[in-house]
Amino acid sequence: IQMDDLLKSHFLSLYSMVIADGIVEAKELEALYRIGRETYKLSPEEINSYVVSAGSSFVAPDKMEDRISILYEMAEIAWADGVIDKTERDLLSRYAIRLGFLEENANDIAEFMFQQVKDGISKEDVINSIINA
């Protein structure tokens, strides 16, 4: 199965959250692989090959649902070790901007995503609440 550039870019965004704080936690990698399996139907081998080729350029999806999904999943990975540090906060804010959200809203969007994941709100509910706001 050949992953298209958009999906590969999305997945590598998630990987960047794993390595954001400079410490690759087992729980963060587990979350990455779980999301890869469940959401993208990837095998561990496919995930490994994308991680190895992590130099790919970033491609922002057109659909708002997909943009929100990336931020939610990145927040999910950041929370996997039970701690959100400054590097992870900064990375999620930067990705919000890269995904087309206004710079002045980026920190609030990142905090919102971290809070939603912490509170156990499903990705679907978060997407619906934002789109229907």
Residue frames as a rotation matrix with the C-alpha (Angstrom) as fourth column:
ILE 1
0.585 0.811 0.000 0.00
0.811 -0.585 0.000 0.00
0.000 0.000 -1.000 0.00
GLN 2
-0.527 -0.742 0.415 1.42
0.737 -0.642 -0.213 3.38
0.424 0.193 0.885 -1.01
MET 3
0.110 0.542 -0.833 0.47
0.841 -0.498 -0.213 6.21
-0.530 -0.677 -0.510 1.34
ASP 4
0.477 0.081 0.875 -0.31
0.686 -0.656 -0.313 9.48
0.549 0.750 -0.368 -0.39
ASP 5
-0.476 -0.808 0.348 1.70
0.443 -0.562 -0.699 12.59
0.760 -0.178 0.625 0.46
LEU 6
-0.033 0.548 0.836 -1.09
-0.563 -0.702 0.437 14.15
0.826 -0.456 0.332 2.50
LEU 7
0.898 0.405 -0.172 -1.53
-0.125 0.610 0.783 11.12
0.422 -0.681 0.598 4.74
LYS 8
0.252 -0.895 -0.369 2.22
0.812 0.403 -0.422 10.66
0.526 -0.194 0.828 5.07
SER 9
-0.479 -0.403 0.780 2.60
0.044 -0.898 -0.437 14.32
0.877 -0.175 0.448 6.04
HIS 10
0.419 0.744 0.521 -0.23
-0.601 -0.203 0.773 14.00
0.681 -0.637 0.362 8.58
PHE 11
0.879 -0.077 -0.471 1.35
0.314 0.837 0.449 10.92
0.359 -0.542 0.760 10.12
LEU 12
-0.110 -0.994 -0.023 4.79
0.761 -0.070 -0.645 12.52
0.639 -0.088 0.764 10.28
SER 13
-0.108 0.188 0.976 3.22
-0.421 -0.898 0.127 15.46
0.900 -0.398 0.176 12.13
LEU 14
0.877 0.472 0.090 2.20
-0.308 0.407 0.860 12.96
0.370 -0.782 0.502 14.78
TYR 15
0.525 -0.764 -0.374 5.71
0.759 0.620 -0.200 11.54
0.385 -0.178 0.906 14.90
SER 16
-0.240 -0.643 0.727 7.12
0.189 -0.766 -0.615 15.04
0.952 -0.011 0.305 15.43
MET 17
0.454 0.454 0.767 5.11
-0.673 -0.390 0.629 15.20
0.585 -0.801 0.129 18.66
VAL 18
0.918 -0.172 -0.357 6.72
0.315 0.862 0.397 11.94
0.240 -0.477 0.846 19.83
ILE 19
0.092 -0.994 -0.061 10.19
0.942 0.106 -0.317 13.46
0.322 -0.028 0.946 19.46
ALA 20
0.552 0.228 0.802 9.23
0.220 -0.968 0.124 17.03
0.804 0.108 -0.584 20.48
ASP 21
0.913 -0.134 0.385 10.62
-0.404 -0.428 0.808 16.94
0.056 -0.894 -0.445 24.01
GLY 22
0.070 -0.975 -0.212 13.78
-0.898 0.031 -0.439 15.12
0.434 0.221 -0.873 22.96
ILE 23
-0.726 -0.208 0.655 12.75
-0.536 0.768 -0.350 11.98
-0.431 -0.605 -0.669 24.85
VAL 24
-0.331 0.622 -0.709 11.01
-0.636 0.408 0.655 9.22
0.697 0.668 0.261 22.96
GLU 25
-0.455 0.282 0.845 8.73
-0.783 0.325 -0.530 7.73
-0.424 -0.903 0.073 25.59
ALA 26
-0.981 0.121 0.150 7.45
0.163 0.935 0.315 4.18
-0.102 0.334 -0.937 25.07
LYS 27
-0.237 0.964 -0.120 3.90
0.577 0.041 -0.815 5.38
-0.781 -0.263 -0.566 25.81
GLU 28
0.055 0.203 -0.978 4.16
-0.527 -0.826 -0.201 8.07
-0.848 0.527 0.061 23.13
LEU 29
-0.780 -0.382 -0.495 5.37
-0.622 0.386 0.681 5.54
-0.069 0.839 -0.539 20.57
GLU 30
-0.795 0.562 0.229 2.56
0.492 0.817 -0.300 3.18
-0.356 -0.126 -0.926 21.59
ALA 31
0.084 0.849 -0.522 0.05
0.155 -0.528 -0.835 5.98
-0.984 -0.011 -0.176 20.99
LEU 32
-0.246 -0.262 -0.933 1.62
-0.819 -0.459 0.345 6.72
-0.519 0.849 -0.102 17.58
TYR 33
-0.972 -0.171 -0.164 1.44
-0.232 0.826 0.514 3.07
0.048 0.538 -0.842 16.54
ARG 34
-0.520 0.852 0.071 -2.13
0.566 0.405 -0.718 2.70
-0.640 -0.333 -0.692 17.89
ILE 35
0.184 0.565 -0.804 -3.29
-0.291 -0.750 -0.594 5.76
-0.939 0.343 0.027 15.93
GLY 36
-0.545 -0.480 -0.688 -1.41
-0.796 0.039 0.603 4.44
-0.263 0.876 -0.404 12.87
ARG 37
-0.977 0.181 0.114 -3.16
0.196 0.971 0.140 1.07
-0.086 0.160 -0.983 13.14
GLU 38
-0.348 0.929 -0.125 -6.64
0.667 0.152 -0.729 2.23
-0.659 -0.337 -0.673 14.11
THR 39
0.284 0.499 -0.819 -7.01
-0.084 -0.838 -0.540 5.45
-0.955 0.222 -0.196 12.13
TYR 40
0.110 -0.357 -0.928 -4.78
-0.922 -0.385 0.038 4.88
-0.371 0.851 -0.372 9.11
LYS 41
0.918 0.304 0.254 -4.87
-0.234 0.933 -0.273 1.05
-0.320 0.191 0.928 8.90
LEU 42
0.360 -0.882 -0.305 -1.06
-0.777 -0.102 -0.622 0.93
0.517 0.460 -0.722 8.77
SER 43
0.776 -0.258 -0.576 1.08
0.409 0.901 0.147 -2.07
0.481 -0.349 0.804 9.63
PRO 44
0.752 -0.577 -0.319 3.99
0.156 -0.315 0.936 -1.62
-0.641 -0.754 -0.146 12.05
GLU 45
-0.121 -0.824 0.554 6.33
0.852 0.201 0.484 -2.07
-0.510 0.530 0.677 9.06
GLU 46
0.205 0.268 0.941 4.62
0.791 -0.612 0.002 0.77
0.577 0.744 -0.338 7.16
ILE 47
0.989 0.144 -0.038 4.81
0.134 -0.746 0.652 3.01
0.066 -0.650 -0.757 10.24
ASN 48
0.382 -0.921 -0.082 8.53
0.448 0.107 0.888 2.21
-0.808 -0.376 0.453 10.57
SER 49
-0.195 -0.489 0.850 9.18
0.979 -0.044 0.199 3.11
-0.060 0.871 0.487 6.94
TYR 50
0.557 0.443 0.702 7.41
0.501 -0.854 0.141 6.49
0.662 0.273 -0.698 7.31
VAL 51
0.939 -0.259 -0.228 9.29
0.097 -0.436 0.895 7.27
-0.331 -0.862 -0.384 10.49
VAL 52
0.087 -0.960 0.266 12.59
0.723 0.244 0.647 6.44
-0.686 0.136 0.715 8.76
SER 53
-0.379 -0.178 0.908 11.69
0.868 -0.410 0.282 8.80
0.322 0.895 0.310 5.88
ALA 54
0.269 0.620 -0.737 10.66
0.897 -0.440 -0.043 11.57
-0.350 -0.649 -0.675 8.28
GLY 55
-0.659 -0.596 -0.459 12.31
0.394 -0.793 0.464 14.28
-0.641 0.125 0.757 6.19
SER 56
-0.330 0.602 0.727 9.15
0.918 0.027 0.395 14.73
0.218 0.798 -0.562 4.11
SER 57
-0.948 0.032 0.318 7.67
-0.046 -0.998 -0.037 18.16
0.316 -0.050 0.947 3.64
PHE 58
-0.677 0.721 -0.147 4.47
0.279 0.066 -0.958 19.20
-0.681 -0.689 -0.246 5.37
VAL 59
-0.819 0.540 0.194 1.22
0.097 -0.203 0.974 19.23
0.566 0.817 0.113 3.40
ALA 60
-0.803 0.586 0.113 -1.82
-0.334 -0.284 -0.899 20.80
-0.494 -0.759 0.424 5.10
PRO 61
-0.634 0.645 0.426 -5.13
0.754 0.639 0.153 19.07
-0.174 0.418 -0.892 4.38
ASP 62
-0.768 0.412 0.490 -7.93
0.022 -0.748 0.663 21.07
0.640 0.520 0.566 2.76
LYS 63
0.188 0.962 -0.197 -10.74
0.239 0.150 0.959 19.86
0.953 -0.228 -0.202 5.01
MET 64
0.010 -0.092 0.996 -11.20
-0.787 -0.615 -0.049 21.47
0.617 -0.783 -0.079 8.43
GLU 65
0.902 0.380 0.203 -12.07
-0.425 0.709 0.562 18.06
0.070 -0.594 0.802 9.93
ASP 66
0.670 -0.709 -0.219 -8.67
0.550 0.673 -0.494 16.73
0.498 0.211 0.841 8.89
ARG 67
-0.125 -0.712 0.691 -6.86
-0.105 -0.683 -0.723 19.77
0.987 -0.163 0.011 10.29
ILE 68
0.324 0.336 0.884 -8.60
-0.897 -0.188 0.400 19.39
0.301 -0.923 0.241 13.64
SER 69
0.982 0.085 -0.171 -7.89
-0.056 0.984 0.168 15.65
0.183 -0.155 0.971 13.56
ILE 70
0.220 -0.974 -0.057 -4.13
0.378 0.140 -0.915 16.22
0.899 0.180 0.399 13.21
LEU 71
-0.287 -0.333 0.898 -4.08
-0.570 -0.694 -0.440 18.61
0.770 -0.638 0.009 16.18
TYR 72
0.619 0.591 0.517 -6.19
-0.773 0.342 0.534 16.26
0.139 -0.730 0.669 18.31
GLU 73
0.905 -0.277 -0.324 -3.99
0.241 0.959 -0.145 13.25
0.352 0.053 0.935 17.55
MET 74
-0.088 -0.960 0.266 -0.82
0.142 -0.276 -0.950 15.25
0.986 -0.045 0.161 18.24
ALA 75
-0.066 0.145 0.987 -2.31
-0.879 -0.477 0.011 16.26
0.472 -0.867 0.159 21.62
GLU 76
0.897 0.441 0.016 -3.18
-0.412 0.823 0.391 12.60
0.159 -0.357 0.920 22.24
ILE 77
0.492 -0.801 -0.340 0.44
0.483 0.577 -0.659 11.58
0.724 0.160 0.671 21.67
ALA 78
-0.294 -0.613 0.734 1.74
-0.282 -0.678 -0.679 14.42
0.913 -0.406 0.026 23.84
TRP 79
0.227 0.491 0.841 -0.52
-0.944 -0.102 0.314 13.28
0.240 -0.865 0.440 26.71
ALA 80
0.585 0.091 -0.806 0.53
-0.178 0.984 -0.018 9.62
0.791 0.154 0.592 26.36
ASP 81
-0.326 -0.790 -0.519 3.28
0.465 0.344 -0.816 10.03
0.823 -0.507 0.255 28.96
GLY 82
0.330 0.613 -0.718 0.97
0.922 -0.045 0.385 11.98
0.203 -0.789 -0.580 31.30
VAL 83
0.020 -0.408 -0.913 2.93
0.508 -0.782 0.361 15.24
-0.861 -0.470 0.191 31.01
ILE 84
0.714 0.115 0.691 2.69
0.662 -0.434 -0.611 18.17
0.230 0.893 -0.386 28.60
ASP 85
-0.029 -0.780 -0.626 5.92
0.757 -0.426 0.496 20.15
-0.653 -0.459 0.602 28.47
LYS 86
0.181 0.076 -0.981 6.71
-0.202 -0.973 -0.113 23.52
-0.963 0.219 -0.160 26.88
THR 87
-0.802 -0.549 -0.236 8.23
-0.355 0.120 0.927 21.94
-0.481 0.827 -0.291 23.77
GLU 88
-0.696 0.616 0.369 5.04
0.705 0.685 0.185 19.96
-0.138 0.389 -0.911 23.12
ARG 89
0.245 0.780 -0.575 2.87
0.565 -0.597 -0.569 23.06
-0.788 -0.185 -0.587 23.73
ASP 90
-0.131 -0.402 -0.906 5.01
-0.452 -0.789 0.415 25.10
-0.882 0.464 -0.079 21.34
LEU 91
-0.956 -0.252 0.152 4.95
-0.009 0.542 0.840 22.37
-0.294 0.802 -0.520 18.70
LEU 92
-0.302 0.917 0.259 1.16
0.902 0.363 -0.233 22.06
-0.308 0.163 -0.937 18.79
SER 93
0.347 0.375 -0.859 0.83
0.175 -0.926 -0.334 25.86
-0.921 -0.035 -0.387 18.53
ARG 94
-0.512 -0.624 -0.590 3.19
-0.506 -0.336 0.795 25.91
-0.694 0.705 -0.144 15.53
TYR 95
-0.895 0.225 0.386 1.20
0.417 0.732 0.539 23.16
-0.162 0.643 -0.748 13.84
ALA 96
0.115 0.964 -0.241 -2.04
0.714 -0.249 -0.654 25.07
-0.690 -0.097 -0.717 14.40
ILE 97
0.167 -0.144 -0.975 -0.48
-0.400 -0.914 0.066 27.96
-0.901 0.379 -0.210 12.46
ARG 98
-0.831 -0.543 -0.116 0.88
-0.348 0.347 0.871 25.62
-0.433 0.764 -0.478 9.75
LEU 99
-0.650 0.667 0.366 -2.64
0.723 0.690 0.026 24.21
-0.236 0.281 -0.930 9.41
GLY 100
-0.529 0.378 0.760 -4.02
0.491 -0.594 0.637 27.67
0.692 0.710 0.129 8.66
PHE 101
0.503 0.663 -0.554 -5.31
0.847 -0.253 0.467 28.82
0.169 -0.704 -0.689 12.03
LEU 102
0.681 -0.208 0.702 -4.58
-0.072 -0.973 -0.218 32.42
0.729 0.097 -0.678 13.02
GLU 103
-0.289 -0.927 -0.239 -1.33
0.287 0.155 -0.945 32.93
0.914 -0.341 0.221 14.88
GLU 104
-0.591 0.064 0.804 -3.03
-0.650 -0.628 -0.428 34.90
0.477 -0.776 0.413 17.65
ASN 105
0.483 0.833 0.271 -5.32
-0.859 0.390 0.331 31.89
0.170 -0.393 0.904 18.29
ALA 106
0.128 -0.468 -0.874 -2.66
-0.377 0.792 -0.479 29.17
0.917 0.392 -0.075 18.06
ASN 107
-0.858 -0.493 0.147 -1.81
-0.305 0.257 -0.917 28.91
0.414 -0.831 -0.371 21.77
ASP 108
-0.324 0.828 0.458 -5.50
-0.852 -0.044 -0.522 28.83
-0.412 -0.560 0.719 22.74
ILE 109
0.510 0.477 -0.716 -6.18
-0.777 0.613 -0.145 26.15
0.370 0.630 0.683 20.13
ALA 110
-0.323 -0.717 -0.618 -3.29
-0.245 0.694 -0.677 24.05
0.914 -0.067 -0.400 21.44
GLU 111
-0.889 0.004 0.458 -4.47
-0.458 0.019 -0.889 24.41
-0.013 -1.000 -0.015 25.04
PHE 112
0.103 0.995 0.000 -8.03
-0.969 0.100 -0.228 23.53
-0.227 0.023 0.974 23.98
MET 113
0.362 -0.007 -0.932 -6.81
-0.547 0.808 -0.218 20.34
0.755 0.589 0.289 22.26
PHE 114
-0.712 -0.666 -0.222 -4.71
-0.175 0.474 -0.863 19.30
0.680 -0.575 -0.454 25.26
GLN 115
-0.679 0.510 0.528 -7.69
-0.676 -0.155 -0.720 19.89
-0.285 -0.846 0.450 27.56
GLN 116
0.329 0.848 -0.415 -10.09
-0.939 0.342 -0.045 17.92
0.104 0.405 0.909 25.35
VAL 117
0.039 -0.406 -0.913 -7.74
-0.253 0.880 -0.403 14.93
0.967 0.247 -0.068 25.28
LYS 118
-0.894 -0.413 0.175 -7.13
-0.240 0.110 -0.965 15.19
0.379 -0.904 -0.198 29.02
ASP 119
-0.444 0.815 0.373 -10.89
-0.793 -0.164 -0.586 15.28
-0.416 -0.556 0.719 29.64
GLY 120
-0.716 0.091 0.692 -11.43
0.171 0.984 0.048 12.22
-0.676 0.153 -0.721 27.46
ILE 121
0.302 0.797 -0.523 -13.55
-0.432 -0.375 -0.820 14.03
-0.850 0.474 0.231 24.84
SER 122
0.237 -0.195 0.952 -13.58
0.639 0.769 -0.002 11.97
-0.732 0.608 0.307 21.63
LYS 123
-0.807 -0.587 -0.069 -11.98
0.288 -0.492 0.822 13.28
-0.516 0.643 0.566 18.46
GLU 124
-0.510 0.692 0.511 -15.37
0.736 0.043 0.676 13.14
0.445 0.721 -0.531 16.71
ASP 125
0.470 0.716 -0.516 -17.00
0.880 -0.420 0.221 15.25
-0.059 -0.558 -0.827 19.46
VAL 126
-0.128 -0.610 -0.782 -14.17
0.392 -0.755 0.525 17.80
-0.911 -0.239 0.336 19.31
ILE 127
-0.912 -0.191 0.362 -14.45
0.398 -0.203 0.895 18.04
-0.097 0.960 0.261 15.51
ASN 128
-0.135 0.957 0.256 -18.24
0.854 -0.019 0.520 18.45
0.503 0.289 -0.815 15.72
SER 129
0.426 0.311 -0.850 -18.06
0.790 -0.585 0.182 21.07
-0.441 -0.749 -0.495 18.46
ILE 130
-0.473 -0.679 -0.561 -15.60
0.248 -0.714 0.655 23.17
-0.845 0.171 0.506 16.44
ILE 131
-0.912 0.106 0.396 -17.31
0.394 -0.041 0.918 22.82
0.114 0.994 -0.005 13.08
ASN 132
-0.034 0.996 0.086 -20.76
0.790 -0.026 0.612 23.50
0.612 0.089 -0.786 14.54
ALA 133
-0.371 -0.172 -0.913 -19.59
0.822 -0.519 -0.236 26.41
-0.433 -0.837 0.334 16.73
